[in-house]
C-alpha cells in the first residue's frame, strides 16, 4: 500500500528526522553536553509555539516552509537528546565513576546457566566504600562460577567486590563485535565471580509483576517437559510460544537460519496476531453490551501486553503489540488509521522508551519486513492472476514471502552473510506447522493437567515440531540450499536498497527514468563489488591473530590460505574467531596445520619452527634454542615469540637478525612487562598482540 499523498502518512514523514537524530547521536555526536542540547531543544520548541500563536500576524502562510524546517529540527534534536540521556555512561553517578570496594547490585533479568557459569545482568544500586553507601547507577554483566549461585533469581540483591572490566572489543577482523552488541543494551562492563565472592542481601526485590511472569514462564516450560520427550521439540516450543531460548541447540538454530525461517524461532508479530484472534473470539460476547466494546478493548490490550512481557519484550513483539493496540483503539472508536502510520507510531513509542533499539538487528529486520509487506506485497501479488481459488491463495502466500525476503535481503546479507536459496519452499512449508504449534501449544498450556486431553495436545505439538524440524533439515542439506560468504560493505547494502526501492517504484508508477536509475545503480553496485573483490583476492599477507590463550597465524595467498594454529577447524573458537575472517577474505581453499606439523606447498613451507611464505621468512620461537651461539646470524623477517619460549631476547638476538618481533597474546602481564622492558633496552622493533588488534603484515 503506497500512499497517494504524504498527507496520508504524516507520522511516517515526521519520524524521519527523529530517526536521523538518533542515528547522529549514536554515531557522531555522542559526546555533546546534554545541557546544551536541552537549551537548543527548548529554544526551537518555544520558537515553533510562538510562530504558531502569531501565524496570521506574521503572515506565516507565505513562508510555510519555515514551520517544516522548525519541526524537523525539533524532532532531530529530540532524537539526539534521547540518545545522550539514555546512555548510562553519561550519568554522573555511574558506578564506573565512583571509588568503591563493593557494589550492591540487583538482578534485573532471568539468570541463565550455561557451561557451569550463571550469567545475568544487574542494576548497580550502591557503591560501598569503607562501610559508607553511595547511590550509583548503571548495568553490569555478571558471570558467577559457583554452584551456590544457581539459586539466584530475578530481583535478588547481592553484594559483590567492585572488581569489573570494560567489555573487550573484537581483536580479529570480521569477528562478532560482542562489545558493540552489549553497548546497544547499555552494558559496558562485566564482572567474573568465583565461589564465595558474593553475599545475598535481599530476595524478591524486583518488580512483582515481572517476577511473577518469569516464574510463570518457568512453570510453563516445565509443563511442556511433562508430556513431551524430544528435547529439540521442547526447546522449539519454548522459543516459539514463550520466547525462552536458553535450551536451543546450534544444530536447530542453523537449520532455521540456512532455510530463511529463523524468524519462527522468536515470539513475533504473527504470534501476537494469533493471540489477538483468540482473545477477540473469547471476548466477542461483550460487543452486545453498552460498554462492552470498551471493556473488550481494554481487556485484550492488557492481555496482549502481558503476553509481550511474558515472552521477553522482543522488538518484534513490542512492535506488534503497539500496532494491534492502535488497531483495537481504532476499531473501538470507529477510526481509520493508515497502516504505515500505525507502524511509524509503534517505532516512535519504542524508540522514545529505548533509542538504542535502533541498533538491534531484530528491530531493524522486524520493521523492514512489515514495511515490505505493507508497501511491496500488493505489487508482488499483482504480478500473476489465477482464476483457481487455491492457486490464488498459494500465490498470495508466496507474495508475502517474496516481499519480506526481498526487502530484508540487503540487511540480512550485511549481518548474516548468507542467502537462503529455497526460502520460498521453506516458508510455505512452515506456514501450517507454525500455526498448529501456536494453537496446540496455547491450548496445552492454558488447560489444567487433564490426562487424555493434555497428552493429546502435547502429542500434536511435539510431532508437529519434529515434522517441521525434519523438513527444514532436508531443505538445509539440499544442494545449493544457501549462498554463503556474502560480505558486503555499508555503501554496498545501501545501494542494494536504492536498487530495490527504485525497481518497485518503477513497477508502481511505470516511469522509465525510475528503471534507468535502478539499472544505473545496479551497474554501480556491481562495479564497486567487483573492484573490492579483485583487490581482496590479489592481496598476499600474514595475519597474526590475537586468540588470547591460543595461537594462530594466517598466511593468505590470493583466495587460498594456510592457518597455523593450535586449534582444530571444528573447535568453537576457530569457528567463532578465525572462520569469519577467512570468509570475509573470500578464502575458498584453506589448509589448517598444527604448530608442530611440517608442510611444503608451492608458496608455503614449514619445517620445525622455520617458515618460508613467498618472499618472507619467519621463526616461530615456541621451543628452547640450543645453548650455542651461531657463527653467522640467521636472517628472518619476523620472529613470533610464543608463551612456550624459555629463551631470553638476548639469546634470540645472538642467533637471529630480524625486522619485527611479534609477541603472542598468551603471556601474563608480568612476563609481558619484562619482555617490553628488555626489547626497549635492546632497541628491538616489536608488537604485542595481547589486548590489541590482530596485526596484518603485507607480504608483497
C-alpha positions as CSV (number, residue, x, y, z in Angstrom):
1,X,0.0,0.0,0.0
2,X,1.7,3.2,-1.3
3,X,0.2,6.5,0.0
4,X,-1.1,8.7,-2.8
5,X,0.0,11.8,-0.8
6,X,2.3,12.5,2.1
7,X,-0.7,13.9,4.0
8,X,-1.9,10.3,4.4
9,X,1.2,9.3,6.3
10,X,2.2,12.3,8.5
11,X,3.8,10.1,11.2
12,X,6.0,8.4,8.6
13,X,7.2,11.8,7.4
14,X,7.8,13.1,10.9
15,X,9.7,10.0,12.1
16,X,12.4,10.5,9.5
17,X,14.2,13.5,11.2
18,X,13.6,11.8,14.6
19,X,15.4,8.6,13.3
20,X,18.2,10.8,11.8
21,X,18.7,12.5,15.2
22,X,19.0,9.1,17.0
23,X,21.5,7.8,14.4
24,X,23.5,11.0,14.6
25,X,23.6,10.8,18.4
26,X,24.7,7.2,18.4
27,X,27.4,7.5,15.7
28,X,28.8,11.0,15.5
29,X,27.7,13.4,18.3
30,X,27.7,11.2,21.4
31,X,30.0,13.5,23.4
32,X,27.8,16.6,23.3
33,X,26.8,18.1,26.7
34,X,23.1,17.3,27.4
35,X,22.5,20.7,29.0
36,X,23.4,22.4,25.7
37,X,21.1,20.1,23.8
38,X,18.2,20.8,26.2
39,X,18.7,24.5,25.6
40,X,18.6,24.1,21.9
41,X,15.5,21.9,22.1
42,X,13.7,24.4,24.4
43,X,14.5,27.4,22.1
44,X,13.4,25.6,19.0
45,X,10.2,24.4,20.6
46,X,9.5,27.9,22.1
47,X,10.1,29.4,18.6
48,X,7.8,26.9,17.0
49,X,5.0,27.6,19.5
50,X,5.4,31.4,19.3
51,X,5.3,31.4,15.5
52,X,2.1,29.3,15.6
53,X,0.5,31.6,18.1
54,X,1.3,34.6,15.7
55,X,0.6,32.7,12.5
56,X,-1.7,35.3,10.9
57,X,0.1,38.3,12.5
58,X,3.4,37.5,10.8
59,X,1.7,36.2,7.7
60,X,3.5,32.9,8.0
61,X,1.2,31.3,5.4
62,X,3.6,32.9,2.9
63,X,6.6,31.1,4.3
64,X,5.1,27.7,5.3
65,X,8.4,26.0,4.8
66,X,9.7,27.7,7.9
67,X,7.4,25.6,10.1
68,X,8.5,22.5,8.3
69,X,12.2,23.3,9.0
70,X,11.5,24.0,12.6
71,X,9.5,20.8,13.3
72,X,12.2,18.8,11.5
73,X,14.9,20.4,13.6
74,X,12.9,19.9,16.8
75,X,12.5,16.2,16.1
76,X,16.1,15.8,15.1
77,X,17.3,17.4,18.3
78,X,14.8,15.3,20.3
79,X,16.1,12.1,18.9
80,X,19.7,13.2,19.6
81,X,18.7,14.3,23.2
82,X,17.1,10.9,23.9
83,X,20.3,9.1,22.9
84,X,22.6,11.2,25.1
85,X,20.1,11.0,28.1
86,X,19.7,7.2,27.7
87,X,23.4,6.4,27.6
88,X,24.3,5.2,31.1
89,X,27.9,6.4,30.8
90,X,26.7,10.0,30.7
91,X,25.3,9.7,34.2
92,X,27.4,11.4,36.8
93,X,26.6,8.7,39.4
94,X,27.6,5.8,37.1
95,X,29.3,3.1,39.2
96,X,32.5,3.3,37.0
97,X,32.9,6.9,38.1
98,X,32.9,6.1,41.9
99,X,35.5,4.7,44.1
100,X,34.1,1.6,45.7
101,X,35.3,-1.5,47.5
102,X,31.9,-3.3,47.0
103,X,28.9,-3.0,44.8
104,X,25.3,-3.7,45.8
105,X,23.5,-5.0,42.7
106,X,20.0,-6.1,41.9
107,X,19.5,-8.9,39.3
108,X,17.2,-7.4,36.5
109,X,16.7,-10.4,34.2
110,X,16.4,-14.1,34.3
111,X,19.8,-15.8,35.1
112,X,20.9,-18.4,32.5
113,X,23.1,-21.3,33.5
114,X,25.4,-22.5,30.7
115,X,28.7,-24.4,30.8
116,X,28.9,-24.1,34.6
117,X,28.5,-20.3,34.6
118,X,25.5,-18.4,35.8
119,X,25.1,-15.3,33.7
120,X,22.8,-12.3,34.3
121,X,22.7,-8.5,34.2
122,X,22.2,-6.4,37.3
123,X,21.4,-2.8,38.2
124,X,24.2,-1.3,40.3
125,X,22.3,0.4,43.1
126,X,25.0,1.4,45.6
127,X,28.7,1.6,45.9
128,X,30.2,0.7,49.3
129,X,33.5,2.3,50.4
130,X,34.8,1.9,53.9
131,X,31.3,1.0,55.2
132,X,29.7,4.0,53.5
133,X,27.0,3.6,50.9
134,X,26.7,5.9,47.9
135,X,23.8,5.6,45.4
136,X,25.0,4.7,41.9
137,X,23.5,3.8,38.6
138,X,24.4,1.6,35.6
139,X,24.1,-2.0,34.4
140,X,26.7,-4.7,35.0
141,X,27.0,-8.1,33.2
142,X,27.9,-10.7,35.8
143,X,29.1,-14.3,35.4
144,X,29.4,-16.5,38.6
145,X,31.2,-19.8,38.7
146,X,29.7,-21.1,41.9
147,X,27.0,-23.9,42.5
148,X,25.5,-21.8,45.3
149,X,24.7,-19.0,42.8
150,X,22.3,-21.3,41.0
151,X,19.6,-20.3,43.5
152,X,19.8,-16.6,42.5
153,X,16.9,-15.2,40.6
154,X,15.4,-12.0,39.3
155,X,15.0,-9.3,41.9
156,X,17.7,-10.7,44.3
157,X,20.2,-8.2,45.7
158,X,23.8,-9.3,46.2
159,X,26.9,-7.7,47.4
160,X,30.0,-8.2,45.2
161,X,33.6,-6.9,45.1
162,X,33.9,-3.8,42.9
163,X,36.2,-5.7,40.5
164,X,35.0,-5.4,36.9
165,X,36.4,-4.9,33.5
166,X,35.3,-3.0,30.4
167,X,33.9,-5.3,27.7
168,X,36.7,-6.0,25.2
169,X,36.3,-5.2,21.5
170,X,36.9,-7.9,18.9
171,X,40.6,-8.3,18.2
172,X,40.2,-10.3,14.9
173,X,38.8,-8.7,11.7
174,X,35.2,-9.9,11.0
175,X,34.8,-11.4,14.5
176,X,31.4,-10.8,16.1
177,X,31.5,-7.5,18.0
178,X,30.3,-8.5,21.4
179,X,31.3,-5.2,22.9
180,X,29.0,-3.3,20.4
181,X,26.2,-5.9,20.9
182,X,26.2,-5.2,24.7
183,X,26.7,-1.5,24.3
184,X,23.4,-1.4,22.3
185,X,21.9,-2.8,25.5
186,X,23.6,-0.1,27.6
187,X,26.0,-2.6,29.1
188,X,29.7,-1.6,29.1
189,X,31.3,-3.5,32.0
190,X,31.4,-7.1,33.1
191,X,32.5,-9.0,36.3
192,X,33.6,-12.6,36.8
193,X,33.0,-14.0,40.3
194,X,34.3,-17.2,41.8
195,X,33.0,-19.2,44.8
196,X,32.2,-17.2,47.9
197,X,32.7,-13.9,46.2
198,X,29.1,-12.7,46.6
199,X,26.7,-12.3,49.5
200,X,22.9,-12.5,49.1
201,X,21.5,-9.4,50.8
202,X,17.8,-9.5,49.9
203,X,15.4,-11.6,47.8
204,X,12.4,-10.7,45.6
205,X,13.2,-7.0,45.5
206,X,12.3,-6.6,41.8
207,X,9.1,-5.7,40.1
208,X,6.4,-8.1,41.4
209,X,4.7,-8.4,38.0
210,X,7.9,-9.2,36.1
211,X,8.9,-11.6,38.8
212,X,5.6,-13.4,38.6
213,X,5.8,-13.5,34.8
214,X,9.3,-15.1,34.8
215,X,8.2,-17.7,37.4
216,X,5.1,-18.4,35.3
217,X,7.2,-18.8,32.2
218,X,9.5,-21.3,34.0
219,X,6.4,-23.3,35.2
220,X,5.1,-23.3,31.6
221,X,8.4,-24.6,30.3
222,X,8.4,-27.3,32.9
223,X,4.8,-28.2,31.9
224,X,6.0,-28.6,28.3
225,X,8.6,-31.1,29.6
226,X,6.0,-33.2,31.4
227,X,4.3,-34.6,28.3
228,X,7.0,-34.1,25.7
229,X,10.1,-36.2,25.3
230,X,12.1,-34.8,22.4
231,X,14.5,-32.2,23.8
232,X,14.7,-30.2,20.5
233,X,10.9,-30.1,20.2
234,X,10.7,-28.8,23.8
235,X,13.3,-26.1,23.0
236,X,11.5,-25.0,19.9
237,X,8.1,-25.0,21.6
238,X,9.5,-22.9,24.5
239,X,11.1,-20.5,22.0
240,X,8.1,-20.0,19.6
241,X,5.4,-19.8,22.3
242,X,7.2,-18.3,25.3
243,X,10.3,-16.7,23.9
244,X,12.5,-18.9,26.2
245,X,15.7,-19.6,24.1
246,X,18.1,-21.0,26.7
247,X,17.7,-24.6,25.5
248,X,18.0,-24.1,21.8
249,X,20.9,-26.1,20.2
250,X,23.2,-24.8,17.5
251,X,22.1,-27.5,15.0
252,X,18.4,-26.5,15.3
253,X,19.3,-22.8,15.0
254,X,21.5,-23.5,12.0
255,X,18.7,-25.4,10.2
256,X,16.3,-22.5,10.6
257,X,18.9,-19.9,9.7
258,X,20.1,-21.5,6.5
259,X,16.5,-22.0,5.3
260,X,15.4,-18.4,5.9
261,X,13.0,-19.3,8.6
262,X,14.9,-18.2,11.7
263,X,12.2,-15.6,12.4
264,X,10.0,-18.5,13.5
265,X,12.3,-19.0,16.5
266,X,11.2,-15.8,18.1
267,X,7.9,-14.6,19.5
268,X,7.0,-12.4,16.6
269,X,4.1,-10.3,15.3
270,X,2.4,-13.5,13.9
271,X,2.3,-14.9,17.4
272,X,0.7,-11.7,18.8
273,X,-1.8,-11.8,15.9
274,X,-2.8,-15.3,16.8
275,X,-3.2,-14.4,20.5
276,X,-5.3,-11.4,19.4
277,X,-7.6,-13.5,17.2
278,X,-8.1,-16.0,20.1
279,X,-8.9,-13.2,22.6
280,X,-11.2,-11.4,20.1
281,X,-13.1,-14.7,19.8
282,X,-13.3,-15.3,23.6
283,X,-14.4,-11.8,24.4
284,X,-16.7,-11.4,21.4
285,X,-19.8,-11.7,23.6
286,X,-19.0,-8.3,25.2
287,X,-20.0,-6.5,21.9
288,X,-23.7,-6.9,22.8
289,X,-23.4,-4.7,25.9
290,X,-23.4,-0.9,26.2
291,X,-19.8,-0.5,27.3
292,X,-18.8,-4.0,26.1
293,X,-16.6,-2.8,23.2
294,X,-14.6,-0.5,25.6
295,X,-14.2,-3.3,28.2
296,X,-13.2,-5.7,25.5
297,X,-10.6,-3.3,24.1
298,X,-9.0,-2.7,27.5
299,X,-9.0,-6.4,28.4
300,X,-7.5,-7.6,25.1
301,X,-4.9,-4.8,25.1
302,X,-3.8,-5.6,28.7
303,X,-3.6,-9.3,28.0
304,X,-1.6,-8.7,24.8
305,X,0.9,-6.6,26.7
306,X,1.1,-9.2,29.4
307,X,2.0,-11.8,26.8
308,X,4.6,-9.4,25.4
309,X,6.1,-9.2,28.9
310,X,5.8,-13.0,29.4
311,X,7.7,-13.6,26.2
312,X,10.6,-11.2,27.0
313,X,9.6,-7.9,25.3
314,X,11.4,-8.7,22.0
315,X,11.4,-5.8,19.4
316,X,9.0,-7.7,17.1
317,X,6.5,-8.4,19.9
318,X,6.6,-4.8,21.1
319,X,6.1,-3.5,17.6
320,X,3.2,-5.9,17.0
321,X,1.7,-5.1,20.4
322,X,1.8,-1.4,19.8
323,X,0.3,-1.8,16.3
324,X,-2.5,-4.1,17.5
325,X,-3.2,-1.8,20.4
326,X,-3.7,1.0,17.8
327,X,-5.9,-1.1,15.7
328,X,-8.0,-2.0,18.7
329,X,-8.4,1.7,19.6
330,X,-9.3,2.5,16.0
331,X,-12.0,-0.3,15.9
332,X,-13.4,0.7,19.3
333,X,-13.9,4.3,18.3
334,X,-14.6,3.6,14.6
335,X,-11.5,5.4,13.4
336,X,-9.3,4.5,10.4
337,X,-5.6,4.9,10.7
338,X,-3.2,4.2,7.8
339,X,-1.2,1.1,8.5
340,X,2.1,2.8,7.7
341,X,1.2,5.5,10.3
342,X,0.5,2.7,12.9
343,X,3.9,1.2,12.1
344,X,5.6,4.6,12.5
345,X,3.7,5.3,15.8
346,X,4.9,2.0,17.2
347,X,8.5,2.8,16.2
348,X,8.1,6.3,17.8
349,X,6.9,4.7,21.1
350,X,9.6,2.1,21.3
351,X,12.4,4.4,20.4
352,X,11.3,7.0,22.9
353,X,11.4,4.3,25.6
354,X,14.8,2.9,24.3
355,X,16.6,4.8,21.5
356,X,19.3,2.1,21.4
357,X,16.7,-0.3,19.9
358,X,17.5,1.2,16.5
359,X,20.8,-0.7,16.6
360,X,19.2,-4.1,17.2
361,X,19.1,-6.4,14.2
362,X,15.8,-7.8,15.3
363,X,14.3,-4.3,15.5
364,X,15.6,-3.3,12.0
365,X,14.5,-6.6,10.3
366,X,11.1,-6.6,12.0
367,X,10.2,-3.1,10.8
368,X,11.7,-3.7,7.3
369,X,9.8,-6.9,6.9
370,X,6.5,-5.3,7.9
371,X,7.1,-2.3,5.7
372,X,7.8,-4.6,2.8
373,X,4.5,-6.4,3.5
374,X,2.6,-3.2,3.6
375,X,4.1,-1.5,0.6
376,X,5.6,-4.2,-1.7
377,X,3.4,-7.2,-1.1
378,X,0.4,-5.8,-3.1
379,X,2.7,-5.1,-6.0
380,X,4.2,-8.6,-6.0
381,X,0.7,-10.1,-5.7
382,X,-0.4,-8.3,-8.9
383,X,2.4,-10.0,-10.9
384,X,0.2,-13.0,-11.6
385,X,-3.5,-13.6,-11.6
386,X,-5.1,-17.0,-11.0
387,X,-8.7,-18.0,-11.6
388,X,-8.4,-21.0,-9.4
389,X,-9.1,-20.1,-5.8
390,X,-6.5,-22.4,-4.2
391,X,-3.8,-21.3,-6.7
392,X,-4.6,-17.7,-5.9
393,X,-4.3,-18.4,-2.1
394,X,-1.0,-20.1,-2.7
395,X,0.3,-17.2,-4.7
396,X,-0.9,-14.8,-2.0
397,X,1.3,-16.7,0.5
398,X,4.2,-16.7,-2.0
399,X,3.9,-12.9,-2.4
400,X,4.1,-12.4,1.3
401,X,7.4,-14.4,1.5
402,X,8.9,-12.7,-1.6
403,X,8.1,-9.2,-0.4
404,X,9.6,-9.9,3.1
405,X,12.7,-11.7,1.7
406,X,13.5,-9.0,-0.9
407,X,13.2,-6.1,1.4
408,X,15.2,-7.7,4.2
409,X,17.9,-9.3,1.9
410,X,20.5,-6.5,1.9
411,X,20.3,-6.2,5.7
412,X,20.4,-10.0,6.2
413,X,23.4,-10.3,3.8
414,X,25.2,-7.5,5.7
415,X,24.7,-9.1,9.1
416,X,24.5,-12.8,8.5
417,X,26.4,-13.1,5.2
418,X,24.1,-15.7,3.6
419,X,21.1,-16.0,1.4
420,X,18.6,-19.0,1.6
421,X,18.0,-20.1,-2.0
422,X,14.9,-22.2,-1.2
423,X,13.3,-19.6,1.1
424,X,10.0,-19.8,-0.8
425,X,9.8,-23.6,-0.3
426,X,10.8,-23.5,3.4
427,X,8.5,-20.6,4.2
428,X,5.5,-22.3,2.5
429,X,6.3,-25.5,4.3
430,X,6.3,-24.0,7.8
431,X,3.0,-22.0,7.5
432,X,0.7,-24.7,8.6
433,X,3.0,-26.3,11.2
434,X,3.8,-23.0,12.9
435,X,0.1,-22.2,13.2
436,X,-0.6,-25.7,14.6
437,X,2.3,-25.2,17.1
438,X,0.9,-21.9,18.3
439,X,-2.7,-23.1,18.7
440,X,-1.9,-26.5,20.2
441,X,0.7,-25.0,22.4
442,X,-1.6,-22.4,23.8
443,X,-4.4,-24.9,24.4
444,X,-2.0,-27.3,26.1
445,X,-0.5,-24.5,28.4
446,X,-3.9,-23.0,29.3
447,X,-5.7,-26.2,30.1
448,X,-5.2,-27.8,33.5
449,X,-3.5,-31.2,33.5
450,X,-6.2,-33.4,32.1
451,X,-4.8,-36.9,31.5
452,X,-6.1,-37.7,27.9
453,X,-6.6,-34.1,26.6
454,X,-3.2,-32.8,27.8
455,X,-1.4,-35.7,26.4
456,X,-3.2,-35.4,23.0
457,X,-2.4,-31.6,22.8
458,X,1.3,-32.3,23.7
459,X,1.4,-35.2,21.2
460,X,0.2,-32.9,18.4
461,X,2.6,-30.1,19.5
462,X,5.6,-32.4,19.7
463,X,5.0,-34.3,16.4
464,X,4.3,-31.1,14.5
465,X,7.7,-29.6,15.7
466,X,9.6,-32.8,14.9
467,X,8.0,-32.8,11.4
468,X,8.9,-29.2,10.9
469,X,12.5,-29.7,12.1
470,X,13.0,-32.7,9.8
471,X,11.5,-30.9,6.8
472,X,13.8,-27.9,7.3
473,X,16.8,-30.1,7.9
474,X,16.1,-31.8,4.5
475,X,15.9,-28.3,2.9
476,X,19.1,-27.3,4.7
477,X,21.1,-30.2,3.3
478,X,19.7,-29.9,-0.2
479,X,22.4,-28.9,-2.7
480,X,22.9,-25.2,-3.1
481,X,20.4,-24.6,-0.2
482,X,22.2,-21.3,0.7
483,X,24.7,-18.9,-0.7
484,X,27.4,-18.2,1.9
485,X,30.3,-15.8,2.3
486,X,28.3,-12.8,1.2
487,X,30.3,-10.0,2.7
488,X,29.1,-6.5,1.6
489,X,30.1,-3.1,2.9
490,X,27.7,-0.4,4.2
491,X,27.7,1.6,0.9
492,X,27.0,-1.7,-1.0
493,X,24.0,-2.7,1.1
494,X,22.6,0.9,0.9
495,X,23.0,0.7,-2.9
496,X,21.0,-2.5,-2.9
497,X,18.2,-0.8,-1.1
498,X,18.2,2.0,-3.7
499,X,18.0,-0.6,-6.4
500,X,15.1,-2.4,-4.7
501,X,13.1,0.7,-3.9
502,X,13.6,2.2,-7.4
503,X,12.6,-1.0,-9.1
504,X,9.4,-1.3,-7.1
505,X,8.6,2.3,-7.7
506,X,9.0,1.7,-11.4
507,X,6.6,-1.3,-11.2
508,X,4.1,1.0,-9.5
509,X,4.4,4.3,-11.3
510,X,5.6,2.9,-14.7
511,X,8.1,5.8,-15.1
512,X,11.0,4.9,-17.4
513,X,13.5,7.1,-15.5
514,X,13.0,5.0,-12.4
515,X,14.0,1.9,-14.3
516,X,17.0,3.7,-15.7
517,X,18.0,4.9,-12.3
518,X,17.7,1.4,-10.9
519,X,19.8,-0.1,-13.7
520,X,22.4,2.6,-13.3
521,X,22.6,1.9,-9.6
522,X,22.9,-1.8,-10.3
523,X,25.8,-1.2,-12.6
524,X,27.5,1.0,-9.9
525,X,26.9,-1.7,-7.3
526,X,28.5,-4.5,-9.4
527,X,31.4,-2.2,-10.3
528,X,32.2,-1.4,-6.6
529,X,31.6,-5.0,-5.6
530,X,33.9,-6.5,-8.2
531,X,36.6,-3.9,-7.7
532,X,36.6,-4.8,-3.9
533,X,36.6,-8.5,-4.7
534,X,39.5,-8.3,-7.1
535,X,41.5,-6.1,-4.7
536,X,40.8,-8.6,-2.0
537,X,41.8,-11.8,-3.7
538,X,45.0,-10.1,-5.0
539,X,46.2,-9.5,-1.5
540,X,49.0,-11.6,-0.1
541,X,49.6,-11.2,3.6
542,X,50.3,-12.6,7.0
543,X,47.7,-12.1,9.8
544,X,49.0,-12.6,13.4
545,X,45.9,-13.4,15.3
546,X,45.1,-12.4,18.9
547,X,43.4,-15.6,20.2
548,X,44.2,-14.9,23.8
549,X,45.2,-18.3,25.2
550,X,45.6,-19.9,21.8
551,X,48.0,-19.3,18.8
552,X,47.1,-18.5,15.3
553,X,48.7,-17.2,12.1
554,X,47.0,-17.0,8.7
555,X,49.2,-17.0,5.5
556,X,47.0,-15.7,2.7
557,X,47.8,-16.1,-1.0
558,X,45.0,-15.0,-3.3
559,X,41.9,-17.0,-2.3
560,X,43.9,-19.7,-0.6
561,X,45.3,-19.7,2.9
562,X,47.3,-21.8,5.4
563,X,46.2,-21.5,9.0
564,X,48.9,-22.3,11.6
565,X,47.2,-22.8,14.9
566,X,46.9,-25.0,18.0
567,X,43.1,-25.2,17.3
568,X,41.2,-27.7,15.2
569,X,38.9,-26.4,12.5
570,X,35.9,-27.9,14.4
571,X,36.7,-26.0,17.6
572,X,34.2,-23.4,18.7
573,X,36.9,-20.7,19.0
574,X,38.1,-21.4,15.4
575,X,34.5,-21.2,14.1
576,X,33.8,-18.1,16.1
577,X,37.0,-16.1,15.6
578,X,39.0,-17.5,12.6
579,X,36.4,-18.7,10.1
580,X,34.5,-15.4,9.8
581,X,37.8,-13.7,8.9
582,X,38.6,-16.3,6.3
583,X,35.1,-15.9,4.8
584,X,35.4,-12.1,4.7
585,X,38.7,-12.5,2.8
586,X,36.8,-14.8,0.3
587,X,39.2,-17.7,1.1
588,X,37.9,-20.8,-0.8
589,X,40.9,-23.1,-0.2
590,X,42.0,-23.4,3.5
591,X,44.6,-25.7,5.0
592,X,44.8,-25.9,8.8
593,X,48.1,-27.2,10.2
594,X,49.3,-27.7,13.8
595,X,52.1,-25.8,15.4
596,X,54.4,-28.9,15.3
597,X,53.3,-30.0,11.8
598,X,55.5,-29.7,8.7
599,X,54.2,-28.9,5.3
600,X,55.6,-28.0,1.8
601,X,53.4,-26.5,-0.9
602,X,54.2,-24.1,-3.8
603,X,54.0,-20.9,-1.9
604,X,54.4,-22.0,1.7
605,X,56.9,-24.2,3.5
606,X,57.2,-25.1,7.2
607,X,59.9,-27.2,8.7
608,X,60.2,-27.4,12.5
609,X,59.9,-23.8,13.6
610,X,61.0,-22.2,10.4
611,X,58.6,-20.9,7.8
612,X,59.1,-19.6,4.2
613,X,56.0,-17.8,2.9
614,X,56.6,-16.3,-0.6
615,X,59.5,-13.9,0.0
616,X,59.2,-13.8,3.8
617,X,61.0,-15.9,6.4
618,X,59.5,-16.4,9.8
619,X,60.8,-18.0,13.0
620,X,58.2,-19.5,15.4
621,X,60.0,-19.1,18.8
622,X,57.9,-21.7,20.7
623,X,60.7,-24.0,21.9
624,X,64.0,-23.6,23.6
625,X,67.0,-22.9,21.4
626,X,70.2,-24.9,21.6
627,X,72.6,-23.3,24.0
628,X,75.2,-22.4,21.4
629,X,75.8,-19.2,19.6
630,X,75.7,-19.2,15.8
631,X,78.8,-18.0,13.9
632,X,76.6,-16.1,11.5
633,X,73.2,-14.8,12.5
634,X,70.3,-16.3,10.5
635,X,68.2,-13.7,8.7
636,X,64.5,-13.8,9.1
637,X,61.8,-11.1,8.6
638,X,59.6,-12.0,11.6
639,X,60.0,-13.7,15.0
640,X,56.8,-14.9,16.6
641,X,57.5,-15.2,20.3
642,X,55.3,-17.8,21.9
643,X,54.5,-18.2,25.6
644,X,56.2,-21.6,25.4
645,X,59.5,-19.9,24.6
646,X,62.0,-20.2,27.5
647,X,65.0,-18.3,26.0
648,X,65.6,-14.7,26.6
649,X,65.7,-12.0,23.9
650,X,69.5,-11.8,24.2
651,X,69.7,-15.4,23.2
652,X,67.3,-14.8,20.3
653,X,69.3,-11.8,19.2
654,X,72.6,-13.7,19.3
655,X,71.3,-16.2,16.8
656,X,68.9,-14.3,14.6
657,X,68.6,-11.0,12.8
658,X,65.0,-9.9,12.3
659,X,62.9,-6.9,11.4
660,X,60.0,-7.3,13.7
661,X,59.2,-9.2,16.9
662,X,55.6,-10.4,17.3
663,X,54.7,-11.2,21.0
664,X,52.0,-13.8,21.5
665,X,48.8,-12.9,23.4
666,X,49.2,-15.8,25.9
667,X,51.8,-14.2,28.1
668,X,51.0,-13.0,31.6
669,X,51.1,-9.2,32.2
670,X,54.1,-9.6,34.4
671,X,56.0,-11.5,31.7
672,X,54.9,-9.0,29.0
673,X,56.2,-6.1,31.0
674,X,59.6,-7.9,31.3
675,X,59.7,-8.5,27.5
676,X,58.7,-4.9,26.8
677,X,61.5,-3.6,29.1
678,X,64.0,-5.9,27.6
679,X,63.0,-5.1,24.0
680,X,63.1,-1.3,24.6
681,X,66.6,-1.6,26.2
682,X,67.8,-3.5,23.1
683,X,66.1,-1.2,20.5
684,X,64.0,-4.1,19.2
685,X,61.1,-3.3,17.0
686,X,58.2,-5.2,18.5
687,X,54.4,-5.5,18.5
688,X,52.3,-7.1,21.3
689,X,49.1,-8.9,20.5
690,X,47.6,-9.1,23.9
691,X,44.6,-6.6,24.2
692,X,45.5,-5.3,20.7
693,X,44.0,-5.9,17.3
694,X,45.4,-8.7,15.2
695,X,48.3,-7.5,13.0
696,X,48.3,-7.8,9.2
697,X,51.7,-7.8,7.5
698,X,51.7,-7.4,3.8
699,X,54.0,-9.9,2.0
700,X,54.4,-8.1,-1.2
